[in-house]
C-alpha cells in the first residue's frame, strides 16, 4: 500500500505505540513534547512534523531516526 509521507509517519508512530503498549500521552511526556503537539499531528490538525519533533518522538521510543524510517511503510511513499 502506498502512503503519503505524512500518513506513513502517523502509521509508524501508531505501530510503535501499539508494539510498546504505550499511549500518545505517555509518548508526549517521555519525549518532552507538549501533548497538544503530538495529538494535533495524530488527529490530522497539523501536518508534516519538523525533524526535531520526530527526533524527540524517536527518543521516547528509544530508537534513532534511522530506525524510525527503516520500515516498509516508507518504501513507496508519495508526495501529497
N, C-alpha and C positions, 0 to 999 in steps of 0.2 A: 504494500500500500504506500502511496506517495503522500507526503505531508508537506506543508509549508514549514519553513524553519521555525516559526513561532509555534505551530501545532506540535512539531517534533519535540521542542523544548518542554512544552507543557506536559506532553505524554511521558517524556523521560522523567520529569520531576514526579509525576503521579506514580509511575512504575517504581521509582526509588522509595517513595513514601510507603507504598504498599509492601515492597520487599522487606523494608526495615520496620514495618509495623509502627509508623510514625503518623503524625498529623501535620497539617500545614502550620498550625500554631507552634508545634514543637520545632519544626524546621526553622521557622522565622525566629524563634527565641534562640536556638542554637547558632544561627547564622549572624545574629545581631541586627538583622533587618527588621524594620517595623512590620508588624503583622499585616498592615494595610498594603504595604508594597507587594508582598508575595501574593496576598489574597486578590488584589486588583489584577495582577497578571493572570493568575489562575482562573479568575472569573471573566477574563477577556475584556476587562475595562481599560487596561493599559496593554501596550504591545511592545514586542522586541526589547526585552530587558538588557540593560547595559552589561558588558562583560564583567565589570566589577561586582555587579549584583549576582551574576551567575557564579563568580568565584566564591562569594560568601555562602551561597546555597550549596556549592560543592563541599566547602569546609564543614557545613552542618552534616553532610552525608559521609564525611571522612574520605572523600575522593578528590582527585585532581580534575582540572578542566579536561585534560586529555581523556581521562576515564569517563567523564560525563558524555563527551561527544563520540567516544568509541563504542557506538551502539548501532545496531542495524537500522534504527529509526532515522539516522542521519545519512544513510547510504544514498537515497534518491530524493533528498529534499528539493523543493522547488521554490522559486520566488513567489511572492504574493500574487 
